[in-house]
C-alpha cells in the first residue's frame, strides 16, 4: 500500500481529499495542516511514497516550501491548488514538482494522477497548462456575503450561519447563491477553496 502525506490548511478540504484517497484509492494517508507540521510528520513517520502540498498553506512562501520538502523527503512532491493560475503550475513543474493538481479535478482523475506520479511520471492537466494568462479578476463581495463565505470556509451549516449572523436560513442560501456565482464556484466546498486562495476567507 502506497503511503501519502497530504498537507492542506483547509480542514474540510484536507479531510475530504484524504478520506477519498483512503477509501477509493486504497492509499495510506497521513495529513498535516501546514508546511512545518508536514515536515515534522515526514521526519517522524516517513518515508512516504508521495507528498501533496497545498500551494497556499502557511509556511509555503510560494515554492520555497516545495524545495524544503523535496530536500527532506527524497520522494516525489506535488502541488495542490484551488485557483492558482497556469504560470504557477509551470513554475512548480520547472522547480521539480512531481505534478500540479487543481483541486477541481474530478475524483477518478485525482486517483489516476496519484498513480501516475507514484509510477515516477510528472502529472499536469494539459488543458490547464495551455490556458492563456487569466485576467486579474477579484470578485467584489458584500460584507454579508463575505461573512457567509468565512463561515462556510469554517465548515458551518446554513442553520449555524443563520444563527451566528442573526439572519434567516433562506437569506443564507440566497447569499451563497450570489457569492458562488461571483466566484464561479460549483458548490460550497469549491467556494471555500476559491475564497481562501483569493484571500477572501
N, CA, C and O of each residue as an XYZ file, in Angstrom:
804
protein
N       0.839     -1.200      0.000
C       0.000      0.000      0.000
C       0.879      1.257      0.000
O       1.730      1.435      0.871
N       0.657      2.112     -0.985
C       1.441      3.339     -1.090
C       1.101      4.289      0.055
O      -0.058      4.400      0.457
N       2.115      4.968      0.572
C       1.941      5.904      1.678
C       2.025      7.331      1.158
O       2.999      7.719      0.513
N       0.973      8.110      1.457
C       0.907      9.501      1.016
C       0.907     10.435      2.216
O       0.413     10.082      3.287
N       1.461     11.625      2.033
C       1.372     12.697      3.021
C       0.659     13.862      2.353
O       1.134     14.390      1.348
N      -0.472     14.261      2.904
C      -1.283     15.345      2.343
C      -1.278     16.524      3.304
O      -1.674     16.385      4.461
N      -0.833     17.682      2.831
C      -0.784     18.873      3.677
C      -1.647     19.979      3.077
O      -1.423     20.413      1.947
N      -2.637     20.428      3.850
C      -3.549     21.488      3.414
C      -4.130     22.128      4.664
O      -4.545     21.417      5.579
N      -4.170     23.460      4.723
C      -4.638     24.122      5.945
C      -6.145     24.272      6.006
O      -6.676     24.746      7.011
N      -6.843     23.881      4.958
C      -8.308     23.936      4.964
C      -8.826     22.588      5.468
O      -8.793     21.597      4.739
N      -9.303     22.553      6.709
C      -9.674     21.292      7.361
C     -10.646     20.458      6.539
O     -10.445     19.259      6.346
N     -11.702     21.104      6.058
C     -12.751     20.384      5.329
C     -12.195     19.752      4.055
O     -12.444     18.580      3.771
N     -11.441     20.539      3.294
C     -10.882     20.051      2.029
C      -9.872     18.941      2.283
O      -9.881     17.915      1.602
N      -8.994     19.153      3.274
C      -7.959     18.163      3.582
C      -8.560     16.813      3.949
O      -8.152     15.776      3.425
N      -9.522     16.836      4.846
C     -10.104     15.575      5.300
C     -10.920     14.906      4.200
O     -10.955     13.679      4.104
N     -11.573     15.712      3.374
C     -12.372     15.158      2.284
C     -11.477     14.445      1.264
O     -11.778     13.329      0.839
N     -10.373     15.098      0.876
C      -9.459     14.503     -0.090
C      -8.780     13.271      0.507
O      -8.661     12.239     -0.153
N      -8.334     13.386      1.768
C      -7.641     12.267      2.415
C      -8.542     11.043      2.512
O      -8.120      9.924      2.223
N      -9.785     11.266      2.922
C     -10.708     10.143      3.080
C     -11.014      9.491      1.738
O     -11.130      8.269      1.650
N     -11.143     10.303      0.696
C     -11.399      9.742     -0.629
C     -10.217      8.902     -1.096
O     -10.398      7.814     -1.643
N      -8.996      9.415     -0.877
C      -7.803      8.674     -1.290
C      -7.676      7.360     -0.530
O      -7.194      6.365     -1.070
N      -8.111      7.363      0.725
C      -8.059      6.131      1.515
C      -9.104      5.128      1.031
O      -8.801      3.959      0.797
N     -10.330      5.606      0.889
C     -11.446      4.702      0.575
C     -11.432      4.230     -0.882
O     -11.550      3.036     -1.159
N     -11.289      5.171     -1.794
C     -11.389      4.831     -3.211
C     -10.043      4.480     -3.844
O      -9.980      3.704     -4.797
N      -8.963      5.061     -3.303
C      -7.658      4.805     -3.895
C      -6.899      3.689     -3.214
O      -5.966      3.122     -3.783
N      -7.306      3.369     -1.976
C      -6.626      2.314     -1.245
C      -5.261      2.721     -0.723
O      -4.410      1.869     -0.464
N      -5.047      4.045     -0.563
C      -3.762      4.536     -0.093
C      -3.772      4.733      1.425
O      -4.824      4.913      2.038
N      -2.592      4.694      2.005
C      -2.417      5.100      3.399
C      -2.107      6.593      3.367
O      -1.174      7.009      2.681
N      -2.873      7.408      4.097
C      -2.712      8.863      4.005
C      -2.519      9.491      5.384
O      -3.389      9.385      6.248
N      -1.379     10.143      5.584
C      -1.147     10.978      6.757
C      -1.451     12.413      6.356
O      -1.321     12.768      5.184
N      -1.855     13.245      7.318
C      -2.235     14.619      6.987
C      -1.502     15.624      7.872
O      -1.017     15.298      8.955
N      -1.439     16.862      7.369
C      -0.842     17.967      8.104
C      -1.541     19.252      7.682
O      -2.077     19.338      6.578
N      -1.534     20.263      8.572
C      -2.256     21.496      8.303
C      -1.363     22.650      7.853
O      -1.869     23.715      7.501
N      -0.039     22.453      7.858
C       0.864     23.497      7.395
C       2.194     22.851      7.024
O       2.408     21.665      7.275
N       3.076     23.630      6.431
C       4.343     23.060      5.979
C       5.194     22.559      7.144
O       5.770     21.474      7.063
N       5.279     23.331      8.219
C       6.108     22.919      9.357
C       5.663     21.572      9.917
O       6.488     20.711     10.224
N       4.347     21.400     10.045
C       3.820     20.129     10.557
C       4.097     19.012      9.549
O       4.441     17.893      9.928
N       3.945     19.330      8.268
C       4.203     18.323      7.227
C       5.654     17.853      7.277
O       5.925     16.659      7.154
N       6.579     18.783      7.455
C       7.996     18.418      7.546
C       8.250     17.551      8.779
O       9.033     16.602      8.732
N       7.571     17.894      9.891
C       7.737     17.115     11.124
C       7.160     15.714     10.964
O       7.768     14.737     11.402
N       5.984     15.613     10.335
C       5.356     14.304     10.112
C       6.243     13.453      9.205
O       6.424     12.259      9.443
N       6.789     14.075      8.169
C       7.656     13.331      7.250
C       8.880     12.798      7.982
O       9.307     11.666      7.757
N       9.438     13.626      8.857
C      10.635     13.227      9.589
C      10.347     12.090     10.568
O      11.150     11.170     10.727
N       9.178     12.173     11.223
C       8.844     11.194     12.263
C       8.198      9.926     11.705
O       8.450      8.830     12.205
N       7.366     10.071     10.673
C       6.583      8.931     10.189
C       7.014      8.434      8.809
O       6.511      7.417      8.332
N       7.946      9.149      8.164
C       8.376      8.770      6.828
C       9.179      7.477      6.833
O       9.436      6.923      7.902
N       9.577      6.988      5.680
C       9.420      7.664      4.387
C       8.034      7.467      3.772
O       7.341      6.486      4.042
N       7.655      8.442      2.929
C       6.404      8.372      2.185
C       6.732      8.126      0.714
O       7.856      8.348      0.263
N       5.727      7.665     -0.015
C       5.919      7.423     -1.441
C       5.599      8.660     -2.276
O       6.086      8.810     -3.396
N       4.765      9.551     -1.707
C       4.367     10.772     -2.422
C       3.877     11.797     -1.408
O       3.162     11.461     -0.464
N       4.272     13.053     -1.615
C       3.810     14.145     -0.751
C       3.002     15.131     -1.589
O       3.431     15.525     -2.674
N       1.832     15.529     -1.085
C       0.968     16.509     -1.747
C       0.904     17.754     -0.881
O       0.453     17.686      0.263
N       1.347     18.893     -1.406
C       1.382     20.143     -0.648
C       0.446     21.175     -1.244
O       0.469     21.418     -2.451
N      -0.377     21.784     -0.403
C      -1.229     22.880     -0.851
C      -0.365     24.112     -1.097
O       0.464     24.471     -0.261
N      -0.559     24.755     -2.240
C       0.267     25.892     -2.626
C       0.121     27.086     -1.692
O       1.075     27.836     -1.485
N      -1.088     27.267     -1.119
C      -1.375     28.481     -0.365
C      -1.272     28.328      1.145
O      -1.503     29.305      1.858
N      -0.942     27.172      1.660
C      -0.979     26.993      3.116
C       0.197     27.693      3.808
O       1.207     27.986      3.168
N       0.069     27.959      5.109
C       1.129     28.625      5.867
C       2.463     27.895      5.766
O       2.530     26.670      5.863
N       3.530     28.684      5.567
C       4.868     28.126      5.510
C       5.381     27.868      4.106
O       6.580     27.677      3.908
N       4.477     27.861      3.124
C       4.910     27.519      1.771
C       5.759     28.627      1.136
O       6.746     28.343      0.458
N       5.370     29.894      1.360
C       6.121     31.022      0.791
C       6.432     30.771     -0.678
O       7.581     30.588     -1.081
N       5.365     30.770     -1.450
C       5.451     30.443     -2.880
C       5.978     29.019     -3.037
O       5.377     28.081     -2.511
N       7.080     28.842     -3.744
C       7.560     27.480     -3.998
C       8.740     27.081     -3.124
O       9.315     26.013     -3.331
N       9.115     27.903     -2.159
C      10.225     27.525     -1.275
C       9.851     26.320     -0.417
O      10.714     25.514     -0.067
N       8.571     26.195     -0.079
C       8.109     25.040      0.685
C       8.280     23.748     -0.097
O       8.621     22.705      0.460
N       8.035     23.838     -1.404
C       8.240     22.675     -2.273
C       9.701     22.227     -2.202
O       9.992     21.037     -2.078
N      10.603     23.187     -2.282
C      12.036     22.868     -2.259
C      12.441     22.251     -0.918
O      13.228     21.305     -0.885
N      11.909     22.783      0.186
C      12.230     22.230      1.503
C      11.798     20.774      1.619
O      12.556     19.925      2.088
N      10.565     20.496      1.182
C      10.051     19.134      1.286
C      10.808     18.197      0.357
O      11.092     17.057      0.726
N      11.137     18.663     -0.842
C      11.903     17.834     -1.778
C      13.242     17.435     -1.171
O      13.664     16.283     -1.274
N      13.908     18.403     -0.533
C      15.225     18.154      0.042
C      15.159     17.151      1.191
O      16.074     16.352      1.393
N      14.046     17.212      1.946
C      13.938     16.349      3.120
C      13.364     14.973      2.796
O      13.859     13.958      3.286
N      12.323     14.941      1.972
C      11.549     13.709      1.807
C      12.218     12.660      0.905
O      12.114     11.460      1.159
N      12.891     13.114     -0.129
C      13.510     12.154     -1.037
C      12.518     11.330     -1.827
O      12.838     10.234     -2.287
N      11.311     11.856     -1.986
C      10.281     11.177     -2.779
C       9.585     12.225     -3.632
O       9.809     13.416     -3.419
N       8.756     11.836     -4.584
C       8.045     12.813     -5.393
C       7.188     13.742     -4.525
O       6.530     13.297     -3.584
N       7.209     15.034     -4.855
C       6.413     16.034     -4.132
C       5.593     16.803     -5.154
O       6.146     17.344     -6.112
N       4.281     16.858     -4.962
C       3.389     17.532     -5.901
C       2.689     18.704     -5.224
O       2.597     18.772     -3.999
N       2.202     19.619     -6.044
C       1.492     20.801     -5.560
C      -0.002     20.664     -5.824
O      -0.420     20.278     -6.915
N      -0.803     20.987     -4.805
C      -2.256     21.068     -4.918
C      -2.655     22.538     -4.897
O      -2.042     23.333     -4.185
N      -3.669     22.908     -5.664
C      -4.133     24.286     -5.592
C      -5.580     24.397     -6.017
O      -6.057     23.669     -6.888
N      -6.268     25.337     -5.373
C      -7.663     25.574     -5.729
C      -7.801     26.464     -6.952
O      -8.572     26.159     -7.862
N      -7.056     27.562     -6.977
C      -7.246     28.529     -8.062
C      -5.955     29.133     -8.590
O      -6.004     30.157     -9.272
N      -4.802     28.540     -8.303
C      -3.543     29.100     -8.780
C      -3.549     29.144    -10.314
O      -4.001     28.198    -10.958
N      -3.050     30.232    -10.895
C      -3.048     30.377    -12.357
C      -2.020     29.469    -13.014
O      -1.143     28.927    -12.341
N      -2.129     29.303    -14.341
C      -1.227     28.412    -15.066
C       0.250     28.730    -14.881
O       1.072     27.814    -14.893
N       0.617     30.003    -14.710
C       2.034     30.314    -14.584
C       2.612     29.719    -13.297
O       3.792     29.369    -13.249
N       1.782     29.605    -12.255
C       2.235     28.970    -11.013
C       2.485     27.492    -11.257
O       3.466     26.931    -10.769
N       1.600     26.870    -12.011
C       1.774     25.447    -12.334
C       3.071     25.236    -13.112
O       3.825     24.303    -12.837
N       3.315     26.095    -14.065
C       4.530     25.952    -14.864
C       5.781     26.147    -14.010
O       6.766     25.429    -14.178
N       5.742     27.119    -13.095
C       6.899     27.361    -12.231
C       7.134     26.172    -11.291
O       8.275     25.787    -11.033
N       6.042     25.601    -10.789
C       6.163     24.453     -9.887
C       6.802     23.271    -10.604
O       7.657     22.588    -10.040
N       6.393     23.029    -11.839
C       6.940     21.905    -12.601
C       8.401     22.151    -12.953
O       9.215     21.228    -12.949
N       8.727     23.416    -13.262
C      10.126     23.738    -13.549
C      10.995     23.554    -12.310
O      12.186     23.259    -12.409
N      10.369     23.734    -11.122
C      11.111     23.585     -9.864
C      11.231     22.122     -9.442
O      11.780     21.817     -8.383
N      10.717     21.227    -10.272
C      10.880     19.801     -9.989
C       9.702     19.123     -9.323
O       9.830     17.992     -8.854
N       8.545     19.792     -9.268
C       7.361     19.165     -8.687
C       6.979     17.922     -9.491
O       7.115     17.893    -10.714
N       6.505     16.909     -8.790
C       6.084     15.673     -9.463
C       4.771     15.869    -10.193
O       4.396     15.066    -11.048
N       4.076     16.939     -9.852
C       2.811     17.198    -10.509
C       2.168     18.458     -9.974
O       2.573     18.998     -8.945
N       1.159     18.914    -10.692
C       0.355     20.055    -10.273
C      -1.092     19.624    -10.384
O      -1.584     19.354    -11.479
N      -1.783     19.558     -9.238
C      -3.144     19.027     -9.217
C      -4.142     20.104     -8.817
O      -4.178     20.497     -7.651
N      -4.950     20.591     -9.748
C      -6.032     21.500     -9.377
C      -7.032     20.759     -8.481
O      -7.342     19.595     -8.734
N      -7.529     21.416     -7.451
C      -8.492     20.763     -6.563
C      -9.833     20.557     -7.253
O     -10.729     19.908     -6.712
N      -9.961     21.116     -8.450
C     -11.191     20.931     -9.226
C     -11.173     19.620    -10.008
O     -12.144     19.296    -10.691
N     -10.079     18.864     -9.915
C     -10.028     17.557    -10.590
C     -11.170     16.672    -10.105
O     -11.496     16.663     -8.918
N     -11.769     15.936    -11.018
C     -12.795     15.002    -10.579
C     -12.105     13.863     -9.817
O     -10.923     13.605    -10.045
N     -12.815     13.186     -8.928
C     -12.213     12.180     -8.048
C     -11.401     11.099     -8.755
O     -10.299     10.765     -8.320
N     -11.938     10.556     -9.837
C     -11.210      9.489    -10.531
C      -9.931     10.003    -11.177
O      -8.936      9.282    -11.245
N      -9.952     11.245    -11.650
C      -8.747     11.835    -12.233
C      -7.696     12.056    -11.156
O      -6.498     11.928    -11.410
N      -8.151     12.389     -9.952
C      -7.221     12.578     -8.834
C      -6.476     11.277     -8.529
O      -5.256     11.274     -8.368
N      -7.216     10.186     -8.453
C      -6.599      8.888     -8.182
C      -5.652      8.503     -9.317
O      -4.558      7.993     -9.074
N      -6.078      8.751    -10.558
C      -5.226      8.440    -11.708
C      -3.939      9.267    -11.657
O      -2.860      8.771    -11.981
N      -4.066     10.536    -11.244
C      -2.898     11.416    -11.155
C      -1.923     10.900    -10.106
O      -0.711     10.922    -10.320
N      -2.443     10.437     -8.976
C      -1.588      9.909     -7.912
C      -0.843      8.671     -8.405
O       0.361      8.543     -8.185
N      -1.546      7.768     -9.066
C      -0.895      6.571     -9.612
C       0.183      6.955    -10.630
O       1.255      6.352    -10.682
N      -0.126      7.965    -11.428
C       0.800      8.445    -12.455
C       2.103      8.916    -11.800
O       3.192      8.582    -12.267
N       1.987      9.684    -10.730
C       3.170     10.212    -10.047
C       3.907      9.132     -9.270
O       5.135      9.152     -9.187
N       3.165      8.189     -8.702
C       3.806      7.076     -7.999
C       4.633      6.217     -8.956
O       5.579      5.543     -8.547
N       4.261      6.254    -10.230
C       4.999      5.498    -11.250
C       6.231      6.266    -11.729
O       6.939      5.820    -12.632
N       6.480      7.430    -11.113
C       7.659      8.212    -11.470
C       7.454      9.206    -12.584
O       8.415      9.792    -13.082
N       6.209      9.405    -12.983
C       5.910     10.340    -14.071
C       5.436     11.680    -13.505
O       5.046     11.773    -12.341
N       5.475     12.702    -14.337
C       5.039     14.043    -13.933
C       3.610     14.259    -14.412
O       3.285     13.986    -15.568
N       2.752     14.755    -13.506
C       1.353     14.970    -13.872
C       1.026     16.458    -13.940
O       1.368     17.221    -13.037
N       0.372     16.857    -15.002
C      -0.197     18.201    -15.107
C      -1.315     18.131    -16.134
O      -1.127     17.567    -17.212
N      -2.475     18.695    -15.820
C      -3.583     18.689    -16.782
C      -3.237     19.575    -17.973
O      -3.086     20.788    -17.826
N      -3.114     18.979    -19.134
C      -2.657     19.684    -20.328
C      -3.513     20.902    -20.635
O      -2.991     21.969    -20.960
N      -4.824     20.745    -20.534
C      -5.699     21.858    -20.877
C      -5.483     23.034    -19.940
O      -5.710     24.184    -20.316
N      -5.040     22.743    -18.708
C      -4.784     23.808    -17.739
C      -3.510     24.566    -18.116
O      -3.485     25.796    -18.083
N      -2.471     23.842    -18.468
C      -1.195     24.474    -18.787
C      -1.245     25.246    -20.104
O      -0.446     26.155    -20.327
N      -2.176     24.885    -20.962
C      -2.274     25.565    -22.249
C      -3.150     26.810    -22.198
O      -3.263     27.537    -23.185
N      -3.768     27.054    -21.052
C      -4.624     28.231    -20.928
C      -3.794     29.494    -21.107
O      -2.616     29.539    -20.752
N      -4.430     30.517    -21.663
C      -3.765     31.820    -21.721
C      -3.786     32.425    -20.329
O      -4.547     31.988    -19.466
N      -2.966     33.414    -20.116
C      -2.914     34.038    -18.797
C      -4.263     34.665    -18.484
O      -4.789     35.428    -19.294
N      -4.831     34.357    -17.324
C      -6.135     34.918    -16.986
C      -6.036     36.385    -16.612
O      -5.013     36.849    -16.109
N      -7.107     37.098    -16.863
C      -7.156     38.484    -16.414
C      -7.319     38.500    -14.902
O      -7.964     37.631    -14.317
N      -6.719     39.510    -14.288
C      -6.873     39.629    -12.844
C      -8.322     40.008    -12.556
O      -8.822     41.025    -13.037
N      -8.963     39.196    -11.787
C     -10.383     39.426    -11.540
C     -10.706     39.104    -10.090
O     -10.793     37.937     -9.708
N     -10.881     40.132     -9.297
C     -11.203     39.937     -7.886
C     -12.683     40.238     -7.676
O     -13.077     41.403     -7.626
N     -13.493     39.213     -7.555
C     -14.921     39.422     -7.379
C     -15.201     40.278     -6.147
O     -14.583     40.086     -5.101
N     -16.118     41.207     -6.269
C     -16.461     42.070     -5.147
C     -17.612     41.460     -4.360
O     -18.719     41.311     -4.876
N     -17.344     41.116     -3.128
C     -18.366     40.551     -2.263
C     -18.838     41.615     -1.281
O     -18.059     42.451     -0.824
N     -20.119     41.567     -0.969
C     -20.645     42.471      0.050
C     -20.149     41.985      1.415
O     -19.756     40.825      1.545
N     -20.162     42.850      2.428
C     -19.736     42.424      3.768
C     -20.502     41.191      4.251
O     -19.920     40.310      4.884
N     -21.804     41.126      3.954
C     -22.603     39.988      4.397
C     -22.207     38.722      3.649
O     -22.103     37.648      4.242
N     -21.984     38.854      2.331
C     -21.546     37.693      1.548
C     -20.203     37.179      2.063
O     -19.975     35.973      2.156
N     -19.329     38.113      2.390
C     -18.019     37.709      2.897
C     -18.158     36.988      4.238
O     -17.473     35.994      4.481
N     -19.037     37.482      5.103
C     -19.259     36.847      6.403
C     -19.790     35.432      6.223
O     -19.378     34.511      6.928
N     -20.701     35.263      5.282
C     -21.249     33.935      4.995
C     -20.147     33.027      4.457
O     -20.056     31.858      4.830
N     -19.316     33.575      3.580
C     -18.246     32.792      2.979
C     -17.220     32.338      4.017
O     -16.751     31.200      3.975
N     -16.876     33.225      4.943
C     -15.945     32.847      6.013
C     -16.529     31.708      6.835
O     -15.826     30.762      7.190
N     -17.832     31.809      7.138
C     -18.494     30.761      7.921
C     -18.516     29.433      7.160
O     -18.314     28.371      7.748
N     -18.761     29.502      5.858
C     -18.738     28.291      5.028
C     -17.346     27.674      5.046
O     -17.197     26.454      5.123
N     -16.320     28.533      4.975
C     -14.939     28.058      4.999
C     -14.604     27.358      6.310
O     -13.714     26.510      6.367
N     -15.330     27.726      7.362
C     -15.130     27.106      8.673
C     -15.946     25.828      8.838
O     -15.911     25.190      9.891
N     -16.683     25.457      7.782
C     -17.435     24.211      7.803
C     -18.798     24.296      8.475
O     -19.388     23.270      8.814
N     -19.308     25.522      8.673
C     -20.593     25.680      9.353
C     -21.754     25.405      8.405
O     -21.664     25.646      7.201
N     -22.844     24.896      8.973
C     -24.055     24.628      8.194
C     -24.832     25.929      7.987
O     -24.569     26.932      8.650
N     -25.796     25.897      7.055
C     -26.623     27.075      6.827
C     -27.352     27.503      8.094
O     -27.490     28.695      8.370
N     -27.817     26.517      8.863
C     -28.532     26.819     10.103
C     -27.616     27.527     11.104
O     -28.022     28.488     11.758
N     -26.382     27.042     11.215
C     -25.427     27.666     12.132
C     -25.062     29.071     11.687
O     -24.923     29.978     12.507
N     -24.908     29.244     10.377
C     -24.576     30.573      9.845
C     -25.710     31.548     10.116
O     -25.478     32.687     10.520
N     -26.939     31.095      9.891
C     -28.107     31.943     10.133
C     -28.169     32.374     11.596
O     -28.456     33.533     11.898
N     -27.903     31.448     12.487
C     -27.923     31.761     13.913
C     -26.816     32.753     14.282
O     -27.054     33.724     15.001
N     -25.607     32.497     13.783
C     -24.473     33.357     14.130
C     -24.636     34.777     13.598
O     -24.256     35.742     14.261
N     -25.202     34.900     12.398
C     -25.333     36.222     11.776
C     -26.690     36.864     12.043
O     -26.961     37.985     11.614
N     -27.542     36.121     12.768
C     -28.877     36.620     13.105
C     -29.679     36.977     11.854
O     -30.278     38.048     11.763
N     -29.676     36.049     10.894
C     -30.476     36.205      9.678
C     -31.231     34.911      9.427
O     -30.983     33.903     10.088
N     -32.149     34.939      8.475
C     -32.935     33.757      8.150
C     -32.100     32.777      7.320
O     -31.208     33.177      6.573
N     -32.411     31.482      7.470
C     -31.674     30.467      6.718
C     -31.853     30.650      5.216
O     -30.930     30.388      4.445
N     -33.034     31.099      4.795
C     -33.284     31.325      3.370
C     -32.393     32.452      2.855
O     -31.999     32.457      1.689
N     -32.075     33.416      3.737
C     -31.184     34.516      3.357
C     -29.763     34.012      3.179
O     -29.041     34.464      2.289
N     -29.366     33.076      4.028
C     -28.039     32.468      3.894
C     -27.927     31.786      2.532
O     -26.921     31.926      1.837
N     -28.973     31.047      2.161
C     -28.966     30.344      0.871
C     -28.859     31.328     -0.286
O     -28.170     31.065     -1.272
N     -29.551     32.474     -0.162
C     -29.504     33.491     -1.205
C     -28.093     34.067     -1.334
O     -27.583     34.238     -2.441
N     -27.467     34.365     -0.186
C     -26.095     34.885     -0.213
C     -25.141     33.856     -0.819
O     -24.246     34.213     -1.585
N     -25.333     32.583     -0.479
C     -24.487     31.522     -1.027
C     -24.622     31.454     -2.548
O     -23.640     31.261     -3.265
N     -25.840     31.615     -3.014
C     -26.088     31.550     -4.455
C     -25.383     32.690     -5.181
O     -24.741     32.479     -6.210
N     -25.507     33.906     -4.635
C     -24.915     35.063     -5.302
C     -23.389     35.042     -5.219
O     -22.707     35.345     -6.198
N     -22.853     34.685     -4.049
C     -21.393     34.691     -3.939
C     -20.770     33.559     -4.752
O     -19.665     33.704     -5.275
N     -21.476     32.433     -4.860
C     -20.974     31.330     -5.684
C     -20.936     31.739     -7.147
O     -20.015     31.375     -7.878
N     -21.945     32.501     -7.572
C     -21.965     32.984     -8.954
C     -20.796     33.953     -9.192
O     -20.133     33.894    -10.227
N     -20.558     34.834     -8.232
C     -19.460     35.798     -8.369
C     -18.098     35.108     -8.421
O     -17.200     35.534     -9.148
N     -17.961     34.044     -7.645
C     -16.678     33.340     -7.574
C     -16.542     32.255     -8.641
O     -15.454     31.716     -8.844
N     -17.638     31.935     -9.320
C     -17.614     30.856    -10.298
C     -17.502     29.492     -9.646
O     -16.902     28.570    -10.199
N     -18.094     29.374     -8.449
C     -17.989     28.131     -7.678
C     -19.139     27.188     -7.990
O     -20.275     27.621     -8.182
N     -18.836     25.889     -8.038
C     -19.862     24.886     -8.340
C     -20.641     24.462     -7.105
O     -21.794     24.045     -7.210
N     -20.014     24.567     -5.930
C     -20.673     24.162     -4.689
C     -19.996     24.881     -3.522
O     -19.056     25.649     -3.727
N     -20.466     24.638     -2.314
C     -19.946     25.392     -1.166
C     -18.492     25.053     -0.857
O     -17.740     25.925     -0.421
N     -18.076     23.793     -1.076
C     -16.682     23.429     -0.832
C     -15.767     24.126     -1.832
O     -14.703     24.627     -1.468
N     -16.184     24.154     -3.086
C     -15.404     24.837     -4.121
C     -15.338     26.331     -3.819
O     -14.299     26.959     -4.022
N     -16.440     26.904     -3.335
C     -16.466     28.328     -2.977
C     -15.470     28.615     -1.863
O     -14.770     29.627     -1.888
N     -15.412     27.720     -0.891
C     -14.480     27.904      0.227
C     -13.030     27.848     -0.247
O     -12.196     28.629      0.213
N     -12.726     26.932     -1.160
C     -11.363     26.822     -1.686
C     -10.972     28.079     -2.463
O      -9.879     28.618     -2.287
N     -11.888     28.538     -3.328
C     -11.610     29.730     -4.124
C     -11.423     30.939     -3.205
O     -10.504     31.736     -3.391
N     -12.294     31.062     -2.224
C     -12.226     32.193     -1.300
C     -10.896     32.228     -0.563
O     -10.283     33.286     -0.421
N     -10.455     31.072     -0.098
C      -9.190     31.013      0.641
C      -8.021     31.406     -0.271
O      -7.141     32.163      0.139
N      -8.013     30.891     -1.503
C      -6.911     31.180     -2.398
C      -6.893     32.646     -2.865
O      -5.838     33.189     -3.191
N      -8.062     33.267     -2.890
C      -8.144     34.681     -3.297
C      -7.991     35.624     -2.105
O      -7.949     36.843     -2.267
N      -7.909     35.046     -0.910
C      -7.734     35.876      0.278
C      -9.013     36.433      0.857
O      -8.966     37.339      1.689
N     -10.163     35.913      0.436
C     -11.442     36.382      0.970
C     -11.771     35.734      2.309
O     -12.544     36.283      3.094
N     -11.195     34.583      2.566
C     -11.537     33.874      3.804
C     -10.296     33.246      4.402
O     -10.373     32.603      5.449
